[in-house]
Amino acid sequence: MADRASASIMIGGTIRRSHILGLIEAIASDGGRADWEGEPLDFSSLHEGSALEAFAYELPGGTFESTEEFCEEQGIAYVRYSGSCGGVFGPERVVFTGAGAAVQFDMTENDEIVLARSMIRELGSMEAVWAWFEQAEFVPPPFTIVDDGDAAVAPAEEAVHG
């Protein structure tokens, strides 16, 4: 049995109307719910103008594997928080801005981002350190729902940066 942890994920940005059901199905396959008490998500859970949050207990590796893969394939931004699994892995925050690769940030049990001394050396300047923390603090934008034939679909990078 895989090492497991509780996790939450916030998702937002530009989404095609035809992808909403796929996103909801991916969240459901990961055991994601609308709240910690177990309310299921459905098609009506995603609203234009707000981000979507999902919560789950006992996820293998503390990840929303199908959801994260779906979002990355479709260029949909997300931030995942995962708890720790004693003696195996610590809490983390994973940020995907809708473009590029997802970035993992270690956290404390009090939800504080951790930057190791070796990484400070690697970053090389205080400006780079501050930029790294800004990247860690990314919040997915509210959803914008577009129709599949809509020529006004902004590239993921534009959706992230406004």
DSSP file (Angstrom, degrees, kcal/mol; ACC not computed):
  #  RESIDUE AA STRUCTURE BP1 BP2  ACC     N-H-->O    O-->H-N    N-H-->O    O-->H-N    TCO  KAPPA ALPHA  PHI   PSI    X-CA   Y-CA   Z-CA
    1    1 A M              0   0    0      0, 0.0     3,-0.1     0, 0.0     2,-0.0   0.000 360.0 360.0 360.0 136.5    0.0    0.0    0.0
    2    2 A A        -     0   0    0      1,-0.1     2,-0.2    58,-0.0     0, 0.0  -0.314 360.0 -99.2 -70.2 151.2    1.3    3.4   -1.0
    3    3 A D        -     0   0    0     57,-0.1    58,-3.7    82,-0.0     2,-0.3  -0.544  51.3-158.6 -68.6 136.9    2.2    6.0    1.7
    4    4 A R  E     +A   60   0A   0     56,-0.3     2,-0.3    -2,-0.2    54,-0.1  -0.823  21.3 172.7-126.8 157.0   -0.7    8.4    1.9
    5    5 A A  E     -A   59   0A   0     54,-1.8    54,-2.6    -2,-0.3    57,-0.2  -0.979  35.9-100.9-154.1 159.2   -1.6   11.9    3.1
    6    6 A S  E     +     0   0A   0     -2,-0.3    77,-3.0    78,-0.3     2,-0.3  -0.517  45.3 176.2 -78.2 152.5   -4.5   14.4    3.0
    7    7 A A  E     -AB  56  82A   0     49,-2.6    49,-2.5    75,-0.2     2,-0.3  -0.988  22.2-155.4-154.0 159.4   -4.4   17.1    0.4
    8    8 A S  E     -AB  55  81A   0     73,-2.4    73,-2.8    -2,-0.3     2,-0.4  -0.964  10.9-160.9-134.1 155.2   -6.3   20.0   -1.1
    9    9 A I  E     -AB  54  80A   0     45,-2.5    45,-2.2    -2,-0.3     2,-0.5  -1.000   7.0-158.0-139.5 136.8   -6.1   21.6   -4.5
   10   10 A M  E     -AB  53  79A   0     69,-2.6    69,-2.2    -2,-0.4     2,-0.4  -0.968  18.0-172.0-114.1 129.9   -7.2   24.9   -5.8
   11   11 A I  E     +AB  52  78A   0     41,-3.0    41,-2.8    -2,-0.5     2,-0.3  -0.940  16.5 135.9-126.0 141.1   -7.8   25.1   -9.6
   12   12 A G  E     + B   0  77A   0     65,-2.2    65,-1.0    -2,-0.4     2,-0.3  -0.976  16.6  83.9-168.1 178.7   -8.5   28.1  -11.8
   13   13 A G  S    S-     0   0    0    128,-0.6   131,-2.3    -2,-0.3     2,-0.4  -0.786  83.8 -14.6 114.9-158.8   -7.8   30.0  -15.0
   14   14 A T  E     +f  144   0B   0     -2,-0.3     2,-0.4    61,-0.3   131,-0.2  -0.677  63.4 175.6 -84.8 131.5   -9.2   29.6  -18.5
   15   15 A I  E     -f  145   0B   0    129,-2.6   131,-2.4    -2,-0.4     2,-0.2  -0.999  30.0-123.0-136.6 138.4  -11.1   26.3  -19.2
   16   16 A R  E >>  -f  146   0B   0     -2,-0.4     3,-2.0   129,-0.2     4,-0.6  -0.569  25.4-124.5 -74.6 141.2  -13.0   25.2  -22.3
   17   17 A R  G >4 S+     0   0    0    129,-2.9     3,-1.2     1,-0.3     4,-0.5   0.868 111.9  58.3 -54.3 -38.1  -16.6   24.3  -21.5
   18   18 A S  G 34 S+     0   0    0    128,-0.3     4,-0.4     1,-0.2    -1,-0.3   0.641 102.3  55.5 -69.3 -13.4  -16.0   20.8  -23.0
   19   19 A H  G <> S+     0   0    0     -3,-2.0     4,-2.3     1,-0.1    -1,-0.2   0.550  83.4  84.7 -94.7  -8.9  -13.2   20.2  -20.4
   20   20 A I  H <X S+     0   0    0     -3,-1.2     4,-2.5    -4,-0.6     5,-0.2   0.939  91.0  47.1 -60.8 -48.2  -15.3   20.9  -17.3
   21   21 A L  H  > S+     0   0    0     -4,-0.5     4,-2.7     1,-0.2    -1,-0.2   0.903 111.1  52.6 -61.5 -41.0  -16.7   17.4  -17.1
   22   22 A G  H  > S+     0   0    0     -4,-0.4     4,-2.3     2,-0.2    -1,-0.2   0.891 109.8  48.9 -60.9 -40.2  -13.2   15.9  -17.6
   23   23 A L  H  X S+     0   0    0     -4,-2.3     4,-2.5     2,-0.2    -2,-0.2   0.937 111.9  47.8 -64.9 -46.2  -11.9   18.0  -14.8
   24   24 A I  H  X S+     0   0    0     -4,-2.5     4,-2.4     1,-0.2    -2,-0.2   0.898 112.6  49.8 -62.3 -40.3  -14.8   17.0  -12.5
   25   25 A E  H  X S+     0   0    0     -4,-2.7     4,-2.4     2,-0.2    -1,-0.2   0.893 109.6  51.0 -65.1 -39.9  -14.2   13.3  -13.4
   26   26 A A  H  X S+     0   0    0     -4,-2.3     4,-1.2     2,-0.2    41,-0.4   0.928 111.1  48.1 -63.3 -44.4  -10.5   13.6  -12.7
   27   27 A I  H  <>S+     0   0    0     -4,-2.5     5,-2.7     1,-0.2     3,-0.5   0.927 112.3  49.3 -60.9 -45.2  -11.1   15.1   -9.3
   28   28 A A  H ><5S+     0   0    0     -4,-2.4     3,-1.5     1,-0.2    -1,-0.2   0.886 106.5  55.5 -62.6 -39.4  -13.7   12.3   -8.5
   29   29 A S  H 3<5S+     0   0    0     -4,-2.4    -1,-0.2     1,-0.3    -2,-0.2   0.779 107.5  50.5 -66.2 -24.4  -11.2    9.6   -9.6
   30   30 A D  T 3<5S-     0   0    0     -4,-1.2    -1,-0.3    -3,-0.5    -2,-0.2   0.456 121.5-109.5 -87.9  -1.7   -8.8   11.0   -7.1
   31   31 A G  T < 5 +     0   0    0     -3,-1.5    26,-0.3    -4,-0.3    -3,-0.2   0.637  61.3 163.6  83.9  13.9  -11.4   11.0   -4.3
   32   32 A G      < -     0   0    0     -5,-2.7     9,-0.5    -6,-0.2     2,-0.3  -0.383  14.0-173.5 -70.6 143.9  -11.7   14.8   -4.3
   33   33 A R  B     -C   55   0A   0     22,-2.2    22,-2.2     7,-0.2     6,-0.1  -0.847  38.1-110.0-132.0 167.0  -14.7   16.4   -2.6
   34   34 A A  S    S+     0   0    0      5,-3.8     2,-0.3    -2,-0.3    19,-0.1   0.693 100.8   4.1 -72.9 -19.7  -16.1   19.9   -2.2
   35   35 A D  S >  S-     0   0    0      4,-0.5     3,-1.5    20,-0.2    20,-0.2  -0.953  83.8 -95.8-155.4 170.9  -15.2   19.9    1.5
   36   36 A W  T 3  S+     0   0    0     -2,-0.3    21,-0.1     1,-0.3    -2,-0.0   0.710 116.8  65.5 -66.5 -19.1  -13.5   17.8    4.1
   37   37 A E  T 3  S-     0   0    0      2,-0.0    -1,-0.3     1,-0.0    -3,-0.0   0.544 119.2-100.6 -85.2  -7.3  -16.9   16.4    5.1
   38   38 A G    <   +     0   0    0     -3,-1.5    -2,-0.1     1,-0.3    -1,-0.0   0.621  59.3 158.9 107.7  12.9  -17.4   14.6    1.8
   39   39 A E        -     0   0    0      1,-0.1    -5,-3.8    -6,-0.1    -4,-0.5  -0.552  41.8-125.2 -67.4 127.1  -19.8   16.6   -0.4
   40   40 A P        -     0   0    0      0, 0.0     2,-0.3     0, 0.0    -7,-0.2  -0.362  14.9-125.3 -73.5 153.9  -19.2   15.5   -4.0
   41   41 A L        +     0   0    0     -9,-0.5     2,-0.3   -17,-0.1    13,-0.0  -0.689  32.9 173.6 -90.3 150.1  -18.3   17.8   -6.8
   42   42 A D    >   -     0   0    0     -2,-0.3     3,-2.4   -14,-0.0     4,-0.4  -0.841  51.2 -75.2-143.5-175.8  -20.3   17.9  -10.0
   43   43 A F  G >  S+     0   0    0      1,-0.3     3,-0.9    -2,-0.3    -2,-0.0   0.831 128.2  55.1 -53.5 -36.4  -20.6   19.9  -13.2
   44   44 A S  G 3  S+     0   0    0      1,-0.2    -1,-0.3     3,-0.0    -3,-0.0   0.524  88.5  79.5 -78.5  -3.9  -22.3   22.8  -11.3
   45   45 A S  G <  S+     0   0    0     -3,-2.4     2,-0.6     2,-0.0    -1,-0.2   0.768  78.9  76.7 -73.2 -25.2  -19.5   23.0   -8.8
   46   46 A L    <   -     0   0    0     -3,-0.9     2,-0.4    -4,-0.4     5,-0.1  -0.783  65.2-177.3 -93.0 122.9  -17.3   25.0  -11.3
   47   47 A H    >   -     0   0    0     -2,-0.6     3,-1.5     3,-0.3    96,-0.5  -0.956  29.9-115.1-122.9 136.0  -18.4   28.7  -11.6
   48   48 A E  T 3  S+     0   0    0     -2,-0.4    96,-0.2     1,-0.2     3,-0.1  -0.453 102.7  32.5 -62.6 138.3  -17.0   31.4  -13.8
   49   49 A G  T 3  S+     0   0    0     94,-3.0     2,-0.3     1,-0.2    -1,-0.2   0.431 111.3  68.7  92.9  -0.1  -15.4   34.1  -11.7
   50   50 A S  S <  S-     0   0    0     -3,-1.5    93,-1.2    93,-0.2    -3,-0.3  -0.993  77.5-116.7-146.0 153.5  -14.2   31.8   -8.9
   51   51 A A        -     0   0    0     -2,-0.3     2,-0.4    91,-0.2   -39,-0.2  -0.411  30.2-122.4 -80.8 164.2  -11.6   29.1   -8.4
   52   52 A L  E     -A   11   0A   0    -41,-2.8   -41,-3.0    -2,-0.1     2,-0.4  -0.912  21.9-161.4-111.3 135.3  -12.5   25.5   -7.6
   53   53 A E  E     -A   10   0A   0     -2,-0.4     2,-0.3   -43,-0.2   -43,-0.2  -0.932   6.8-175.4-117.3 143.3  -11.3   23.8   -4.5
   54   54 A A  E     -A    9   0A   0    -45,-2.2   -45,-2.5    -2,-0.4     2,-0.3  -0.973   5.1-162.3-134.4 150.5  -11.2   20.0   -3.8
   55   55 A F  E     +AC   8  33A   0    -22,-2.2   -22,-2.2    -2,-0.3     2,-0.3  -0.963  10.2 174.3-133.6 145.4  -10.2   18.1   -0.7
   56   56 A A  E     -A    7   0A   0    -49,-2.5   -49,-2.6    -2,-0.3     2,-0.3  -0.992  19.8-141.6-154.2 146.6   -9.3   14.5   -0.1
   57   57 A Y  E    S+     0   0A   0     -2,-0.3   -51,-0.2   -26,-0.3   -52,-0.0  -0.748  80.1  14.0 -99.5 152.5   -8.0   12.2    2.7
   58   58 A E  E    S+     0   0A   0     -2,-0.3   -52,-0.2     1,-0.2    -1,-0.2   0.854  73.5 172.4  57.1  45.8   -5.5    9.4    2.2
   59   59 A L  E >   -A    5   0A   0    -54,-2.6     3,-2.4    -3,-0.3   -54,-1.8  -0.717  42.6-104.8 -84.2 134.3   -4.2   10.2   -1.3
   60   60 A P  E >  S-A    4   0A   0      0, 0.0     3,-1.5     0, 0.0   -56,-0.3  -0.395 106.1  -3.8 -57.0 124.4   -1.3    8.0   -2.4
   61   61 A G  T 3  S-     0   0    0    -58,-3.7   -57,-0.2     1,-0.3     3,-0.1   0.527 117.8 -84.6  67.9   5.0    1.8   10.3   -2.1
   62   62 A G  T <  S+     0   0    0     -3,-2.4     2,-0.3     1,-0.2    -1,-0.3   0.744  95.8 128.5  70.4  23.3   -0.5   13.1   -1.1
   63   63 A T    <   -     0   0    0     -3,-1.5     2,-1.2   -56,-0.1    -1,-0.2  -0.841  66.4-137.9-116.5 150.2   -1.2   13.9   -4.8
   64   64 A F     >  +     0   0    0     -2,-0.3     4,-3.3     1,-0.2     5,-0.3  -0.704  38.2 178.1 -92.5  75.2   -4.3   14.4   -6.9
   65   65 A E  H  > S+     0   0    0     -2,-1.2     4,-2.1     1,-0.2    -1,-0.2   0.893  71.3  37.7 -55.6 -54.1   -2.6   12.4   -9.6
   66   66 A S  H  > S+     0   0    0    -40,-0.2     4,-2.5     2,-0.2    -1,-0.2   0.897 118.7  50.1 -66.4 -40.1   -5.4   12.4  -12.3
   67   67 A T  H  > S+     0   0    0    -41,-0.4     4,-2.8     2,-0.2    -2,-0.2   0.933 111.9  46.6 -64.5 -47.0   -6.4   16.0  -11.6
   68   68 A E  H  X S+     0   0    0     -4,-3.3     4,-2.5     1,-0.2    -1,-0.2   0.906 113.2  49.5 -63.4 -41.6   -2.9   17.4  -11.8
   69   69 A E  H  X S+     0   0    0     -4,-2.1     4,-2.4    -5,-0.3    -1,-0.2   0.925 112.0  48.6 -62.8 -44.6   -2.2   15.4  -15.0
   70   70 A F  H  X S+     0   0    0     -4,-2.5     4,-2.1     2,-0.2    -2,-0.2   0.943 112.5  48.2 -59.8 -49.2   -5.5   16.7  -16.5
   71   71 A C  H  X>S+     0   0    0     -4,-2.8     5,-2.8     1,-0.2     4,-1.0   0.908 112.2  48.5 -60.2 -43.2   -4.8   20.3  -15.5
   72   72 A E  H  <5S+     0   0    0     -4,-2.5     3,-0.4     1,-0.2    -1,-0.2   0.897 111.4  49.8 -66.3 -39.6   -1.2   20.2  -16.9
   73   73 A E  H  <5S+     0   0    0     -4,-2.4    -1,-0.2     1,-0.2    -2,-0.2   0.860 118.2  39.6 -64.9 -34.8   -2.4   18.7  -20.2
   74   74 A Q  H  <5S-     0   0    0     -4,-2.1    -1,-0.2    -5,-0.2    -2,-0.2   0.465 111.4-116.1 -95.5  -3.2   -5.1   21.4  -20.6
   75   75 A G  T  <5 +     0   0    0     -4,-1.0     2,-0.5    -3,-0.4   -61,-0.3   0.851  61.1 152.5  71.9  34.8   -3.0   24.3  -19.3
   76   76 A I      < -     0   0    0     -5,-2.8    22,-0.3    -6,-0.2    -1,-0.2  -0.877  43.0-123.6-102.9 125.0   -5.2   24.9  -16.2
   77   77 A A  E     +B   12   0A   0    -65,-1.0   -65,-2.2    -2,-0.5     2,-0.3  -0.295  36.7 166.8 -68.7 146.9   -3.5   26.5  -13.2
   78   78 A Y  E     -BD  11  96A   0     18,-2.4    18,-2.8   -67,-0.2     2,-0.4  -0.989  27.2-154.4-153.2 159.7   -3.6   24.8   -9.8
   79   79 A V  E     -BD  10  95A   0    -69,-2.2   -69,-2.6    -2,-0.3     2,-0.4  -0.983  17.8-164.5-133.6 124.8   -2.0   24.8   -6.4
   80   80 A R  E     -BD   9  94A   0     14,-2.5    14,-2.6    -2,-0.4     2,-0.4  -0.927   5.7-163.1-113.1 134.4   -1.9   21.6   -4.3
   81   81 A Y  E     -BD   8  93A   0    -73,-2.8   -73,-2.4    -2,-0.4     2,-0.4  -0.954  12.5-173.0-108.7 132.6   -1.2   21.4   -0.6
   82   82 A S  E     -BD   7  92A   0     10,-2.6    10,-1.7    -2,-0.4   -75,-0.2  -0.980  15.9-135.6-127.0 140.4   -0.3   18.0    0.8
   83   83 A G        -     0   0    0    -77,-3.0     2,-0.2    -2,-0.4     9,-0.1  -0.129  35.8 -90.9 -75.9-177.1    0.2   17.0    4.4
   84   84 A S        -     0   0    0      7,-0.1     2,-0.5    25,-0.0   -78,-0.3  -0.536  17.0-141.8 -96.3 163.5    3.0   14.8    5.6
   85   85 A C  B >>  -G   89   0C   0      4,-2.8     3,-3.0    -2,-0.2     4,-1.7  -0.943  42.5-107.3-123.6 105.1    3.4   11.0    5.9
   86   86 A G  T 34 S-     0   0    0     -2,-0.5     4,-0.1     1,-0.3     0, 0.0   0.034  96.3  -2.5 -40.9 122.1    5.4   10.4    9.0
   87   87 A G  T 34 S+     0   0    0      1,-0.1    -1,-0.3     2,-0.0     3,-0.1   0.391 129.7  64.9  78.5  -2.1    8.9    9.2    8.3
   88   88 A V  T <4 S-     0   0    0     -3,-3.0     2,-0.3     1,-0.4    -2,-0.2   0.771 109.3 -13.9-117.1 -55.3    8.3    9.2    4.5
   89   89 A F  B  <  -G   85   0C   0     -4,-1.7    -4,-2.8     3,-0.0    -1,-0.4  -0.991  58.6-129.7-151.6 154.8    7.7   12.7    3.2
   90   90 A G        -     0   0    0     -2,-0.3    18,-0.1    -6,-0.2    -8,-0.0  -0.343  44.8 -69.5 -95.9 178.8    6.8   16.1    4.6
   91   91 A P        -     0   0    0      0, 0.0    16,-2.0     0, 0.0     2,-0.3  -0.341  56.9-178.8 -67.4 151.4    4.2   18.6    3.7
   92   92 A E  E     -DE  82 106A   0    -10,-1.7   -10,-2.6    14,-0.2     2,-0.4  -0.971  27.1-142.7-148.8 162.6    4.5   20.4    0.4
   93   93 A R  E     -DE  81 105A   0     12,-2.6    12,-2.9    -2,-0.3     2,-0.5  -0.999  17.5-161.9-125.0 129.9    2.9   22.9   -1.9
   94   94 A V  E     -DE  80 104A   0    -14,-2.6   -14,-2.5    -2,-0.4     2,-0.5  -0.966   5.8-162.3-116.8 130.0    2.9   22.3   -5.7
   95   95 A V  E     +DE  79 103A   0      8,-2.8     8,-2.8    -2,-0.5     2,-0.4  -0.944  14.0 176.1-117.7 126.6    2.3   25.2   -8.1
   96   96 A F  E     -D   78   0A   0    -18,-2.8   -18,-2.4    -2,-0.5     6,-0.1  -0.976  10.1-167.8-126.3 116.9    1.3   24.9  -11.7
   97   97 A T        -     0   0    0      2,-0.5   -20,-0.3    -2,-0.4     3,-0.1   0.502  56.7 -92.3 -83.6  -4.2    0.7   28.3  -13.3
   98   98 A G  S    S+     0   0    0    -22,-0.3     2,-0.3     1,-0.2    58,-0.2   0.278 106.2  57.3 108.0  -8.3   -0.9   26.9  -16.5
   99   99 A A  S    S+     0   0    0     57,-0.2    -2,-0.5     2,-0.1    -1,-0.2  -0.982  94.3  10.8-149.0 155.1    2.4   26.8  -18.4
  100  100 A G  S    S-     0   0    0     -2,-0.3     2,-0.3    -3,-0.1    -2,-0.1  -0.383 102.8 -30.2  76.0-155.4    5.8   25.2  -18.0
  101  101 A A        -     0   0    0     -2,-0.1    -4,-0.3     1,-0.1     2,-0.1  -0.692  63.2-105.1-100.1 151.4    6.4   22.6  -15.3
  102  102 A A        -     0   0    0     -2,-0.3     2,-0.4    -6,-0.1    -6,-0.2  -0.490  36.3-143.7 -68.2 144.5    4.8   22.2  -11.9
  103  103 A V  E     -E   95   0A   0     -8,-2.8    -8,-2.8    -2,-0.1     2,-0.4  -0.955   4.6-145.1-119.9 132.2    7.1   23.4   -9.1
  104  104 A Q  E     -E   94   0A   0     -2,-0.4     2,-0.4   -10,-0.2   -10,-0.2  -0.785  12.6-170.0 -99.3 136.5    7.3   21.7   -5.7
  105  105 A F  E     -E   93   0A   0    -12,-2.9   -12,-2.6    -2,-0.4     2,-0.1  -0.994  20.1-129.5-126.5 127.8    7.9   23.7   -2.5
  106  106 A D  E     -E   92   0A   0      8,-0.4     8,-2.6    -2,-0.4     2,-0.3  -0.439  30.1-169.0 -71.2 150.0    8.6   22.1    0.9
  107  107 A M  B     -H  113   0D   0    -16,-2.0     6,-0.2     6,-0.3     2,-0.2  -0.890  20.4-118.0-134.5 164.3    6.5   23.4    3.8
  108  108 A T    >   -     0   0    0      4,-2.1     3,-1.5    -2,-0.3     6,-0.0  -0.478  42.1-100.0 -89.4 172.7    6.4   23.1    7.6
  109  109 A E  T 3  S+     0   0    0      1,-0.3    -1,-0.1    -2,-0.2   -25,-0.0   0.647 124.6  62.3 -66.9 -13.6    3.5   21.5    9.4
  110  110 A N  T 3  S-     0   0    0      2,-0.1    -1,-0.3     0, 0.0     0, 0.0   0.115 122.0-105.3 -97.5  19.6    2.4   25.2   10.0
  111  111 A D  S <  S+     0   0    0     -3,-1.5     2,-0.4     1,-0.2    -2,-0.1   0.789  73.1 142.9  63.6  32.0    2.0   25.8    6.3
  112  112 A E        -     0   0    0     -4,-0.0    -4,-2.1     1,-0.0    -1,-0.2  -0.877  54.2-117.7-102.6 136.0    5.1   27.9    6.0
  113  113 A I  B     -H  107   0D   0     -2,-0.4     2,-0.4    -6,-0.2    -6,-0.3  -0.491  29.3-145.9 -70.1 138.0    7.2   27.6    2.8
  114  114 A V        -     0   0    0     -8,-2.6     2,-0.5    -2,-0.2    -8,-0.4  -0.908  14.5-171.2-112.2 132.0   10.8   26.4    3.6
  115  115 A L        -     0   0    0     -2,-0.4     2,-0.0   -10,-0.1   -10,-0.0  -0.968  19.6-140.6-122.8 114.0   13.9   27.5    1.7
  116  116 A A    >>  -     0   0    0     -2,-0.5     4,-1.9     1,-0.1     3,-0.5  -0.331  21.0-115.6 -72.9 153.3   17.0   25.5    2.6
  117  117 A R  H 3> S+     0   0    0      1,-0.2     4,-2.2     2,-0.2     5,-0.2   0.866 116.1  57.2 -55.1 -39.8   20.4   27.2    2.9
  118  118 A S  H 3> S+     0   0    0      1,-0.2     4,-2.0     2,-0.2    -1,-0.2   0.869 106.5  49.0 -63.4 -35.4   21.7   25.2   -0.1
  119  119 A M  H <> S+     0   0    0     -3,-0.5     4,-2.8     2,-0.2    -1,-0.2   0.862 106.6  55.6 -72.1 -34.5   18.9   26.6   -2.3
  120  120 A I  H  X S+     0   0    0     -4,-1.9     4,-2.0     2,-0.2    -2,-0.2   0.933 109.8  47.0 -60.6 -44.4   19.6   30.2   -1.1
  121  121 A R  H  < S+     0   0    0     -4,-2.2    -2,-0.2     1,-0.2    -1,-0.2   0.922 112.2  50.3 -61.1 -43.7   23.2   29.7   -2.3
  122  122 A E  H  < S+     0   0    0     -4,-2.0    -2,-0.2     1,-0.2    -1,-0.2   0.885 108.2  51.8 -63.2 -40.1   21.9   28.3   -5.6
  123  123 A L  H  < S-     0   0    0     -4,-2.8    -1,-0.2     1,-0.1    -2,-0.2   0.865  92.8-159.7 -67.5 -35.7   19.6   31.2   -6.2
  124  124 A G     <  +     0   0    0     -4,-2.0     2,-0.3    -5,-0.2    -1,-0.1   0.118  53.9  48.6  87.1 -21.9   22.5   33.5   -5.6
  125  125 A S  S  > S-     0   0    0     -5,-0.1     4,-2.0     1,-0.1     5,-0.1  -0.981  77.5-117.6-148.4 159.3   20.8   36.9   -4.7
  126  126 A M  H  > S+     0   0    0     -2,-0.3     4,-2.7     1,-0.2     5,-0.2   0.852 115.9  58.0 -66.0 -32.8   18.1   38.2   -2.4
  127  127 A E  H  > S+     0   0    0      1,-0.2     4,-2.2     2,-0.2    -1,-0.2   0.919 107.5  46.8 -61.4 -42.3   16.1   39.3   -5.5
  128  128 A A  H  > S+     0   0    0      2,-0.2     4,-2.2     1,-0.2    -2,-0.2   0.870 111.1  52.2 -67.1 -36.9   16.1   35.7   -6.7
  129  129 A V  H  X S+     0   0    0     -4,-2.0     4,-2.2     2,-0.2    -2,-0.2   0.936 110.8  47.0 -63.5 -46.4   15.1   34.5   -3.2
  130  130 A W  H  X S+     0   0    0     -4,-2.7     4,-2.3     1,-0.2    -2,-0.2   0.895 111.6  51.1 -63.1 -39.7   12.2   36.9   -3.2
  131  131 A A  H  X S+     0   0    0     -4,-2.2     4,-2.3     2,-0.2    -1,-0.2   0.886 108.1  53.1 -64.1 -38.2   11.1   35.9   -6.7
  132  132 A W  H  X S+     0   0    0     -4,-2.2     4,-1.9     2,-0.2    -2,-0.2   0.923 110.3  46.9 -62.3 -44.8   11.2   32.2   -5.5
  133  133 A F  H  X S+     0   0    0     -4,-2.2     4,-1.3     2,-0.2    -2,-0.2   0.880 110.0  53.5 -65.4 -37.5    8.9   33.0   -2.6
  134  134 A E  H  < S+     0   0    0     -4,-2.3     3,-0.3     1,-0.2    -2,-0.2   0.909 107.8  50.7 -62.4 -40.8    6.6   35.0   -4.9
  135  135 A Q  H >< S+     0   0    0     -4,-2.3     3,-1.3     1,-0.2    -1,-0.2   0.900 108.5  52.4 -61.4 -40.7    6.4   31.9   -7.2
  136  136 A A  H 3< S+     0   0    0     -4,-1.9    -1,-0.2     1,-0.3    -2,-0.2   0.769 105.8  55.4 -66.1 -26.0    5.5   29.8   -4.2
  137  137 A E  T 3< S+     0   0    0     -4,-1.3    -1,-0.3    -3,-0.3    -2,-0.2   0.322  77.0 139.2 -91.9   7.5    2.7   32.2   -3.2
  138  138 A F    <   -     0   0    0     -3,-1.3   -42,-0.1    -4,-0.2    -3,-0.1  -0.209  36.2-160.2 -52.8 138.9    1.0   31.9   -6.6
  139  139 A V        -     0   0    0    -44,-0.0    -2,-0.1   -42,-0.0    -1,-0.1  -0.995  24.4-113.0-122.8 127.5   -2.9   31.7   -6.4
  140  140 A P        -     0   0    0      0, 0.0  -127,-0.2     0, 0.0   -89,-0.1  -0.310  35.6-117.4 -58.4 139.9   -4.8   30.3   -9.4
  141  141 A P        -     0   0    0      0, 0.0  -128,-0.6     0, 0.0   -91,-0.1  -0.291  40.0 -82.6 -71.5 163.7   -7.0   33.0  -11.0
  142  142 A P        -     0   0    0      0, 0.0   -91,-0.2     0, 0.0  -129,-0.2  -0.263  59.7 -88.6 -60.0 155.1  -10.8   32.7  -11.1
  143  143 A F        -     0   0    0    -93,-1.2   -94,-3.0   -96,-0.5     2,-0.5  -0.418  34.2-165.9 -68.7 140.4  -12.2   30.5  -13.8
  144  144 A T  E     -f   14   0B   0   -131,-2.3  -129,-2.6   -96,-0.2     2,-0.5  -0.995  14.3-151.2-120.1 119.4  -13.0   31.9  -17.2
  145  145 A I  E     -f   15   0B   0     -2,-0.5     2,-0.3  -131,-0.2  -129,-0.2  -0.814  16.0-175.9 -97.2 127.3  -15.1   29.5  -19.2
  146  146 A V  E     -f   16   0B   0   -131,-2.4  -129,-2.9    -2,-0.5  -128,-0.3  -0.916  25.9-115.8-121.6 149.0  -14.8   29.6  -23.0
  147  147 A D    >   -     0   0    0     -2,-0.3     3,-1.7  -131,-0.2     6,-0.1  -0.485  30.4-114.3 -77.7 154.2  -16.6   27.7  -25.7
  148  148 A D  T 3  S+     0   0    0      1,-0.3    -1,-0.1    -2,-0.1     5,-0.1   0.830 116.5  47.0 -60.7 -34.4  -14.6   25.4  -27.9
  149  149 A G  T 3  S+     0   0    0      3,-0.0     2,-0.5     2,-0.0    -1,-0.3   0.440  83.4 120.4 -86.1   1.0  -15.2   27.4  -31.0
  150  150 A D    X   -     0   0    0     -3,-1.7     3,-0.9     1,-0.2    -4,-0.0  -0.536  48.8-162.5 -73.2 117.4  -14.3   30.7  -29.3
  151  151 A A  T 3  S+     0   0    0     -2,-0.5    -1,-0.2     1,-0.2    -3,-0.0   0.592  81.5  76.7 -73.3 -10.1  -11.3   32.3  -31.0
  152  152 A A  T 3   +     0   0    0      2,-0.1     2,-0.5     0, 0.0    -1,-0.2   0.230  59.0 134.2 -88.3  15.8  -10.8   34.4  -27.9
  153  153 A V    <   -     0   0    0     -3,-0.9     3,-0.1    -6,-0.1  -137,-0.0  -0.536  51.2-140.8 -68.2 117.3   -9.2   31.6  -25.9
  154  154 A A        -     0   0    0     -2,-0.5  -140,-0.1     1,-0.1    -2,-0.1  -0.535  21.4-102.9 -78.7 143.7   -6.1   33.2  -24.3
  155  155 A P    >>  -     0   0    0      0, 0.0     4,-2.1     0, 0.0     3,-0.6  -0.294  37.3-107.9 -57.9 153.4   -2.9   31.1  -24.1
  156  156 A A  H 3> S+     0   0    0      1,-0.3     4,-2.1     2,-0.2     5,-0.2   0.862 118.8  57.2 -55.5 -38.4   -2.3   29.8  -20.6
  157  157 A E  H 3> S+     0   0    0      1,-0.2     4,-1.8     2,-0.2    -1,-0.3   0.906 108.2  46.0 -62.0 -41.1    0.5   32.2  -20.1
  158  158 A E  H <> S+     0   0    0     -3,-0.6     4,-1.0     1,-0.2    -1,-0.2   0.887 110.2  54.4 -67.7 -38.3   -1.7   35.2  -20.7
  159  159 A A  H  < S+     0   0    0     -4,-2.1    -2,-0.2     1,-0.2    -1,-0.2   0.865 110.7  46.7 -63.2 -35.3   -4.5   33.8  -18.5
  160  160 A V  H  < S+     0   0    0     -4,-2.1    -1,-0.2    -5,-0.2    -2,-0.2   0.897 118.4  38.8 -73.3 -40.5   -2.0   33.5  -15.6
  161  161 A H  H  <        0   0    0     -4,-1.8    -1,-0.2    -5,-0.2    -2,-0.2   0.384 360.0 360.0 -97.8   4.0   -0.5   36.9  -16.0
  162  162 A G     <        0   0    0     -4,-1.0    -3,-0.2    -3,-0.1    -4,-0.1   0.466 360.0 360.0  79.0 360.0   -3.7   38.8  -16.8
